[in-house]
Every structure is written in structure tokens, then in C-alpha cells.
Amino acid sequence: MSEAVRAKAQETEALVEDVNRAALPEPAGPDSVPSLQAAAPDQADEIRSRMDEIDISDTQSIVSFGSAAQAELQEISQSMLQGVRNKDVGPAGDSLRGIVTTIRGFSVSELDVRRERSWWEKLIGRAAPLAKFHARYEEVQGQIDRITDDLLKHEHVLLKDIKSLDLLYEKTLQFYDELALYIAAGEAKLAELDSDAIPAKEAEVEAAPEDQQVMKAQELRDLRASRDDLERRVHDLKLTRQVTMQSLPSIRLVQENDKSLVTKINSTLVNTVPLWETQLAQAVTIQRSHEAATAVRDANDLTNELLTANAQNLRESNRAIRTEIERGVFDIEAVKQANADLVGTIQESLKIADEGKARRAQAEEELTKMERELRDTLAAAKARRDGTGDTAAGAVPASR
């Protein structure tokens, strides 16, 4: 936290103490409405002056009876609501906003930035809030300064609200006491009408000539109607006073909450924010140490992986090399196969030679036989040609 912010936070401590020391007067009880007869002289004069505001023949004076007491209170309330948006008044603001948006044809849910996006919005790619994304890349000190600035703004607003609530409480209490005077004046006026004006008007009706009785009777009915209107107005003032009395502890409760919040904010600015900075500084150091440890671990893991991989590669390469070195020029299996093939070739050659020799011997026998048959045939043919007789001819086989 910067020195300027720390100085502002310390300056507000005195204001917080002054606010906490302020005491508000207690309101009188609901049964404290004085009567005209039992009131003190100064109160009796106040009551009579308010009775003079009533013109029993003027309906407007009856309807507006007591409304002047609320004028100053209304001005204070309006000044407090000046510039306030719906979001600043919580659920009440949500209700008011719901009414306005309903009248204007909008959907309240569409205006809520915290709601879940619909499938259609996801389909058309409507962007989600990017606050978390941007917060990742903001400087921590800048975020702390913004938080402290926001807390200071809230503190100043709450201090202003507390003072405004003090004034609102005082004016509400004055309005509460003023209502008591108006109620007393109204009841005194009702008693005066019941005891004097109405009986006198009734006597006038009885004493009036026959041609004026209808008019006098109407005046009596109007007087009684005005009397009933005044009685209802006094009853409304009593209800208003009761509600006003209920609002006084509400104002005090809001003030107490605001005072507690101001005290908490001031404590946060003076004590908690420096603790944040200390803890965040430790977190930065811890994170950097963690990152360094991670880098060392990755380096060690890489070294172990290289050692393991090199040892494995060396083993496999040595196995291949030594295997090739220890091999002969020719593999025994290849020599054995070649020898077997050679022996088989020789045996096959000898077998073929024997078979050829046998076939040649058989062919010689056939040739000898054929030669002998041919010689005999030629000899027989020669003898026949020479005419040596049938004997020789019969010895020769007939030609085909």
C-alpha cells in the first residue's frame, strides 16, 4: 500500500471515532400523544395552531392535514436518493428494476451479468466476462492499490451516509413528535365538533323553517361527513406515526451496520492490507522457489533420462557389435547346408550316371537283337532271290 493511501486511512480514523461517539436521542413512546387539556402551555399553543389549519368546510385542508410535517423529511430523503442507482439499494432496487423493466418490455434476467449464458448466446458466440483473464496479467501492486482505493471510496461514502442518517434520524424524530401534535390537534378538533359544532348544527336543523330544513340537513350531513373524513385522517396519522416509530430503530440499525463497516474497512486498510502485501511477497518468493525447484527437478530428470538412454543404447550397440565380431567368415549352418547340397548333388550325379549306364546296356542289347533280326531277314531275302526253293522262302517271314 502506498504512503498516500496509508495516510488517508489514518486520517479517517479520527472521523470513525467521532462517528462512533455520536449518540442519538430516543423517541417517545407510542402513548405519548398529549391531549389539549393535559398539554403544557407551550404544547397547547402548538396544538391550537395546528387546529387552526383545519377548515372543516374545505375538504382539501382535511386531506392535507399533517402533510406539512413531512415536507422537510421528504427533502432529506430525496437528497439521499439523488444519484443512487437501483444496484445500490439491494433487493429493493431489484424489485424496482423488475417493475421498470417489465413496463418497458425488457427481461430482468437479460440485464444480469452474473447469469448463465443461454445456449443461443453460446451458439452465436457472445463473449463471456474477461475479468479473470485480464486479472491474471495485472500487476499485483496495482491490484492492491485499486482495492485500497475502492475501500477508501466505500469508507467515505459510508461516513457520508452515516451523517445523512443522523440528519434523517433527527428529522424523522421531529416528524414523529410533530405527528403527535397533529394527532392531538385532530382529536381536539373532533371533540370540539362532537361537543359543539355538530349539536349546534342539529339545533339549527330543528329550529329552521320547513322550507330551509332540507338545506340545513344537507349542511349537517356535510359537517358529519367532514368530521368522519377528519377522523379517518387522524387515524391515518396515527398509523403513520407508528410506522415512523418503527423506522427510527431501522435507521439506527443501518447506522450501526455502517459504523461497523467503516471500522472494519479502516482496520482492513491499516492492518490487513499490509499483511496482504507481506503474505503476497512471501507467496511470490515461494512461487519463485517452487519454479526454481521445478527447473532443477526437470534438469535432474533430463540427466537421469540421458544416462539411462545412453546406457541402454550402449548395451544394445555393444551387443550388436560383439555379435558381429564373434561371427566367423561363414556360418556353420551355411557350410553345413552347402556340404549337404554338395553331397546330394554328387549322389544325384552318380545315380543319374548309373541309370544312364543301365539304359545304354539295355539299348545295346536291343541294338544287337535288332541287328540279328535284320541280318536274318536280309539273308532270307537273298536266298529267295537266288531261287534256292520254297524251303528257303518258307523260312522267311511274309512281308507286310
C-alpha positions as CSV (number, residue, x, y, z in Angstrom):
1,M,0.0,0.0,0.0
2,S,1.3,3.4,-1.0
3,E,2.1,6.1,1.6
4,A,-0.7,8.3,0.3
5,V,-3.3,5.6,0.8
6,R,-1.9,4.8,4.3
7,A,-2.1,8.5,5.2
8,K,-5.7,8.7,4.0
9,A,-6.6,5.6,6.0
10,Q,-5.0,7.1,9.2
11,E,-6.9,10.4,8.6
12,T,-10.2,8.6,8.6
13,E,-9.5,7.0,11.9
14,A,-10.4,10.3,13.7
15,L,-13.7,10.5,11.7
16,V,-14.6,7.0,12.6
17,E,-14.0,7.7,16.3
18,D,-16.2,10.8,16.1
19,V,-19.0,8.8,14.3
20,N,-18.9,6.1,16.9
21,R,-19.1,8.6,19.8
22,A,-22.2,10.3,18.4
23,A,-25.4,9.4,20.4
24,L,-28.9,9.7,19.0
25,P,-31.9,10.7,21.2
26,E,-34.5,8.1,22.0
27,P,-38.1,8.6,20.6
28,A,-41.1,9.0,22.9
29,G,-43.4,6.0,23.3
30,P,-46.5,5.5,21.1
31,D,-48.8,6.5,24.0
32,S,-47.1,9.9,24.5
33,V,-49.6,11.9,22.4
34,P,-50.6,14.7,24.7
35,S,-54.2,15.9,24.9
36,L,-55.0,19.6,24.6
37,Q,-56.2,19.7,28.2
38,A,-53.2,17.8,29.7
39,A,-50.5,19.5,27.5
40,A,-48.1,22.1,28.8
41,P,-48.8,25.7,27.8
42,D,-46.3,25.8,25.0
43,Q,-47.5,22.4,23.7
44,A,-51.1,23.6,23.9
45,D,-50.3,26.6,21.8
46,E,-48.7,24.3,19.2
47,I,-51.7,22.1,19.2
48,R,-54.1,25.1,18.8
49,S,-52.0,26.5,15.9
50,R,-52.4,23.1,14.1
51,M,-56.1,23.1,14.9
52,D,-56.4,26.4,13.0
53,E,-55.0,24.6,9.9
54,I,-58.3,22.7,9.7
55,D,-61.1,24.2,7.7
56,I,-64.0,21.8,8.3
57,S,-65.7,23.2,5.2
58,D,-62.7,22.7,3.0
59,T,-62.1,19.0,2.1
60,Q,-58.6,19.7,0.9
61,S,-57.5,21.1,4.2
62,I,-58.6,17.8,5.8
63,V,-56.9,15.6,3.3
64,S,-53.6,17.5,3.6
65,F,-53.8,17.9,7.4
66,G,-50.4,16.9,8.8
67,S,-48.7,16.7,5.4
68,A,-46.6,19.8,6.0
69,A,-44.7,18.0,8.8
70,Q,-43.3,15.5,6.3
71,A,-42.1,18.1,3.8
72,E,-38.6,18.6,5.4
73,L,-38.2,14.8,5.9
74,Q,-39.1,14.2,2.3
75,E,-36.5,16.7,1.1
76,I,-33.8,14.9,3.1
77,S,-34.9,11.5,1.7
78,Q,-34.8,12.9,-1.8
79,S,-31.3,14.3,-1.3
80,M,-30.1,11.0,-0.1
81,L,-31.6,9.2,-3.1
82,Q,-30.1,11.7,-5.5
83,G,-27.8,9.9,-7.9
84,V,-28.5,6.5,-6.3
85,R,-29.0,3.6,-8.8
86,N,-31.1,0.5,-8.3
87,K,-28.0,-1.6,-7.7
88,D,-27.1,0.5,-4.6
89,V,-30.3,-0.4,-2.7
90,G,-30.0,-4.2,-2.9
91,P,-33.2,-6.3,-3.2
92,A,-35.4,-3.2,-3.0
93,G,-33.6,-1.9,-6.1
94,D,-34.0,-5.3,-7.8
95,S,-37.8,-5.1,-7.2
96,L,-37.9,-1.6,-8.6
97,R,-35.8,-2.5,-11.5
98,G,-38.0,-5.5,-12.2
99,I,-41.1,-3.3,-12.3
100,V,-39.4,-0.8,-14.7
101,T,-38.1,-3.5,-17.0
102,T,-41.5,-5.2,-17.0
103,I,-43.2,-2.0,-18.0
104,R,-40.6,-1.3,-20.7
105,G,-40.7,-4.8,-22.1
106,F,-37.3,-6.0,-21.1
107,S,-36.3,-9.2,-19.3
108,V,-34.7,-8.7,-15.9
109,S,-32.5,-11.8,-16.4
110,E,-31.1,-10.4,-19.6
111,L,-29.7,-7.4,-17.7
112,D,-28.0,-9.6,-15.1
113,V,-24.3,-10.0,-16.0
114,R,-23.9,-12.8,-13.4
115,R,-26.4,-15.1,-15.1
116,E,-25.5,-18.3,-17.1
117,R,-25.4,-17.7,-20.8
118,S,-28.2,-19.4,-22.8
119,W,-27.4,-22.0,-25.5
120,W,-28.3,-19.4,-28.1
121,E,-25.8,-16.9,-26.7
122,K,-23.2,-19.6,-26.6
123,L,-24.1,-20.6,-30.2
124,I,-23.7,-17.0,-31.5
125,G,-20.5,-16.6,-29.6
126,R,-21.5,-13.8,-27.2
127,A,-18.4,-13.1,-25.2
128,A,-18.2,-14.1,-21.5
129,P,-16.7,-11.7,-18.9
130,L,-13.0,-11.4,-19.3
131,A,-12.3,-10.0,-15.8
132,K,-10.5,-13.2,-14.6
133,F,-8.4,-13.4,-17.8
134,H,-7.3,-9.7,-17.5
135,A,-6.6,-10.1,-13.8
136,R,-4.0,-12.7,-14.5
137,Y,-1.8,-10.2,-16.3
138,E,-2.3,-7.2,-14.0
139,E,0.4,-6.2,-11.6
140,V,-0.2,-7.3,-8.0
141,Q,0.7,-3.9,-6.6
142,G,-1.7,-2.2,-9.0
143,Q,-4.5,-4.6,-7.9
144,I,-3.8,-3.8,-4.2
145,D,-3.8,-0.1,-4.9
146,R,-7.2,-0.4,-6.7
147,I,-8.6,-2.4,-3.9
148,T,-7.5,0.1,-1.3
149,D,-8.8,3.0,-3.4
150,D,-12.2,1.2,-3.6
151,L,-12.2,0.6,0.1
152,L,-11.4,4.3,0.7
153,K,-14.3,5.3,-1.6
154,H,-16.7,3.0,0.3
155,E,-15.5,4.3,3.6
156,H,-16.0,7.9,2.6
157,V,-19.5,7.1,1.2
158,L,-20.4,5.2,4.4
159,L,-19.2,8.1,6.5
160,K,-21.3,10.5,4.4
161,D,-24.3,8.1,4.7
162,I,-23.9,8.0,8.5
163,K,-24.0,11.7,8.7
164,S,-27.0,11.8,6.4
165,L,-28.7,9.1,8.5
166,D,-28.0,11.2,11.6
167,L,-29.9,14.1,10.0
168,L,-32.6,11.7,8.7
169,Y,-33.0,10.3,12.2
170,E,-33.3,13.7,13.7
171,K,-35.8,14.9,11.1
172,T,-37.7,11.6,11.4
173,L,-37.8,12.0,15.2
174,Q,-39.1,15.6,14.7
175,F,-41.7,14.3,12.3
176,Y,-42.6,11.7,14.9
177,D,-43.1,14.3,17.5
178,E,-44.8,16.6,15.1
179,L,-47.3,13.9,14.2
180,A,-48.1,13.6,17.9
181,L,-49.1,17.3,17.9
182,Y,-51.2,16.9,14.7
183,I,-52.9,13.8,16.2
184,A,-53.6,15.8,19.4
185,A,-54.9,18.7,17.3
186,G,-57.1,16.4,15.2
187,E,-58.6,14.7,18.3
188,A,-59.2,18.0,19.9
189,K,-60.9,19.2,16.8
190,L,-63.0,16.0,16.7
191,A,-64.0,16.6,20.3
192,E,-64.9,20.2,19.5
193,L,-67.1,19.1,16.6
194,D,-68.8,16.3,18.6
195,S,-69.5,18.6,21.5
196,D,-70.2,22.0,19.9
197,A,-70.4,22.2,16.1
198,I,-72.5,19.2,15.3
199,P,-75.0,19.7,18.2
200,A,-75.3,23.3,17.2
201,K,-75.9,22.4,13.6
202,E,-78.5,19.8,14.7
203,A,-80.3,22.5,16.7
204,E,-80.3,24.7,13.7
205,V,-81.9,22.0,11.6
206,E,-84.6,21.5,14.3
207,A,-85.2,25.3,14.5
208,A,-85.1,26.0,10.8
209,P,-88.3,26.8,8.9
210,E,-89.7,24.0,6.9
211,D,-88.5,25.5,3.6
212,Q,-84.9,25.6,4.9
213,Q,-84.8,22.3,6.7
214,V,-83.5,20.4,3.6
215,M,-80.6,22.8,3.2
216,K,-79.8,22.8,6.9
217,A,-80.0,19.0,6.9
218,Q,-77.6,18.8,4.0
219,E,-75.2,21.1,5.8
220,L,-75.4,18.8,8.8
221,R,-74.7,15.8,6.6
222,D,-71.7,17.6,5.1
223,L,-70.5,18.5,8.6
224,R,-70.7,15.0,9.7
225,A,-69.0,13.7,6.5
226,S,-66.2,16.2,7.1
227,R,-66.0,15.1,10.7
228,D,-65.7,11.4,9.5
229,D,-63.0,12.4,7.0
230,L,-61.1,14.2,9.7
231,E,-61.4,11.1,11.9
232,R,-60.1,8.9,9.1
233,R,-57.2,11.4,8.6
234,V,-56.3,11.3,12.3
235,H,-56.4,7.5,12.1
236,D,-54.0,7.6,9.1
237,L,-51.7,10.0,11.1
238,K,-51.7,7.5,14.0
239,L,-50.7,4.7,11.6
240,T,-48.1,6.9,10.0
241,R,-46.7,7.7,13.5
242,Q,-46.5,4.1,14.3
243,V,-44.6,3.3,11.0
244,T,-42.4,6.3,11.7
245,M,-41.6,5.0,15.1
246,Q,-40.7,1.6,13.5
247,S,-38.4,3.4,11.0
248,L,-36.3,5.0,13.8
249,P,-34.7,1.8,15.1
250,S,-34.3,0.8,11.4
251,I,-32.3,3.9,10.7
252,R,-30.3,3.3,13.9
253,L,-29.6,-0.3,12.8
254,V,-28.4,0.8,9.4
255,Q,-26.2,3.4,11.1
256,E,-24.7,0.8,13.4
257,N,-24.0,-1.5,10.4
258,D,-22.4,1.4,8.5
259,K,-20.3,2.2,11.5
260,S,-19.2,-1.4,11.9
261,L,-18.4,-1.5,8.2
262,V,-16.4,1.8,8.4
263,T,-14.5,0.4,11.3
264,K,-13.8,-2.8,9.5
265,I,-12.7,-1.0,6.3
266,N,-10.4,1.2,8.3
267,S,-8.9,-1.8,10.1
268,T,-8.5,-3.5,6.8
269,L,-6.7,-0.5,5.3
270,V,-4.4,0.0,8.3
271,N,-3.8,-3.6,9.3
272,T,-5.0,-6.1,6.8
273,V,-3.7,-4.6,3.6
274,P,0.0,-4.5,4.8
275,L,-0.5,-8.1,5.9
276,W,-1.7,-8.9,2.4
277,E,1.4,-7.3,1.0
278,T,3.6,-9.4,3.3
279,Q,1.8,-12.6,2.5
280,L,1.9,-11.8,-1.2
281,A,5.6,-11.1,-1.0
282,Q,6.1,-14.5,0.7
283,A,3.8,-16.1,-2.0
284,V,6.0,-14.5,-4.7
285,T,9.2,-15.9,-3.1
286,I,7.6,-19.3,-2.5
287,Q,6.3,-19.4,-6.1
288,R,9.7,-18.4,-7.5
289,S,11.4,-21.1,-5.2
290,H,8.9,-23.6,-6.5
291,E,9.6,-22.7,-10.1
292,A,13.4,-22.9,-9.4
293,A,12.9,-26.3,-7.7
294,T,10.8,-27.4,-10.7
295,A,13.5,-26.3,-13.1
296,V,16.2,-28.2,-11.1
297,R,13.9,-31.3,-10.9
298,D,13.4,-31.1,-14.7
299,A,17.2,-30.8,-15.2
300,N,17.8,-33.8,-12.9
301,D,15.1,-35.8,-14.7
302,L,16.7,-34.9,-18.0
303,T,20.1,-36.0,-16.8
304,N,18.7,-39.3,-15.5
305,E,16.9,-39.8,-18.8
306,L,20.1,-39.2,-20.7
307,L,22.1,-41.5,-18.5
308,T,19.5,-44.3,-18.8
309,A,19.1,-43.8,-22.5
310,N,22.8,-43.7,-23.2
311,A,23.4,-46.8,-21.1
312,Q,20.6,-48.6,-22.9
313,N,21.9,-47.5,-26.3
314,L,25.5,-48.6,-25.3
315,R,24.2,-52.0,-24.3
316,E,22.3,-52.5,-27.5
317,S,25.1,-51.2,-29.7
318,N,27.7,-53.4,-27.8
319,R,25.5,-56.5,-28.2
320,A,25.2,-55.9,-32.0
321,I,28.9,-55.2,-32.4
322,R,30.2,-58.1,-30.3
323,T,27.8,-60.4,-32.1
324,E,29.2,-59.5,-35.5
325,I,32.8,-59.6,-34.2
326,E,32.4,-63.2,-32.9
327,R,30.8,-64.5,-36.0
328,G,33.0,-66.5,-38.4
329,V,33.6,-65.7,-42.0
330,F,31.0,-68.4,-42.9
331,D,28.3,-69.5,-40.6
332,I,28.5,-73.3,-39.8
333,E,24.9,-73.6,-40.7
334,A,25.6,-72.2,-44.1
335,V,28.7,-74.5,-44.5
336,K,26.7,-77.5,-43.4
337,Q,23.9,-76.7,-45.8
338,A,26.3,-76.2,-48.6
339,N,28.0,-79.5,-47.8
340,A,24.7,-81.3,-47.7
341,D,23.7,-79.8,-51.0
342,L,27.1,-80.8,-52.5
343,V,26.8,-84.4,-51.2
344,G,23.3,-84.6,-52.6
345,T,24.5,-83.2,-55.9
346,I,27.2,-85.9,-56.1
347,Q,24.9,-88.7,-55.2
348,E,22.3,-87.4,-57.6
349,S,25.0,-87.3,-60.4
350,L,26.2,-90.9,-59.6
351,K,22.6,-92.1,-59.6
352,I,21.9,-90.4,-62.9
353,A,25.2,-91.9,-64.3
354,D,24.2,-95.4,-63.2
355,E,20.8,-95.0,-64.7
356,G,22.3,-93.8,-67.9
357,K,24.7,-96.8,-68.0
358,A,21.9,-99.2,-67.4
359,R,19.8,-97.6,-70.2
360,R,22.8,-97.8,-72.6
361,A,23.4,-101.5,-71.8
362,Q,19.7,-102.2,-72.5
363,A,19.9,-100.2,-75.7
364,E,23.0,-102.3,-76.8
365,E,21.0,-105.5,-76.2
366,E,18.2,-104.1,-78.2
367,L,20.5,-103.0,-81.0
368,T,22.2,-106.4,-81.1
369,K,18.8,-108.1,-81.3
370,M,17.6,-105.7,-83.9
371,E,20.8,-106.2,-85.9
372,R,20.5,-110.0,-85.7
373,E,16.8,-109.8,-86.8
374,L,17.8,-107.6,-89.7
375,R,20.7,-109.8,-90.8
376,D,18.5,-112.9,-90.7
377,T,15.8,-111.1,-92.8
378,L,18.4,-109.9,-95.3
379,A,19.8,-113.4,-95.6
380,A,16.4,-114.9,-96.2
381,A,15.6,-112.3,-98.8
382,K,18.8,-113.0,-100.7
383,A,18.2,-116.8,-100.7
384,R,14.7,-116.3,-102.2
385,R,16.0,-114.0,-104.9
386,D,18.6,-116.6,-105.8
387,G,15.9,-119.4,-106.1
388,T,17.1,-121.8,-103.6
389,G,13.5,-123.2,-103.2
390,D,10.4,-122.9,-101.1
391,T,12.2,-124.1,-98.1
392,A,14.3,-121.1,-98.0
393,A,11.3,-119.0,-98.9
394,G,9.2,-120.5,-96.2
395,A,11.8,-119.8,-93.7
396,V,11.5,-116.1,-94.4
397,P,8.6,-114.3,-92.7
398,A,6.0,-112.9,-95.2
399,S,6.3,-109.1,-95.8
400,R,3.5,-106.9,-94.6
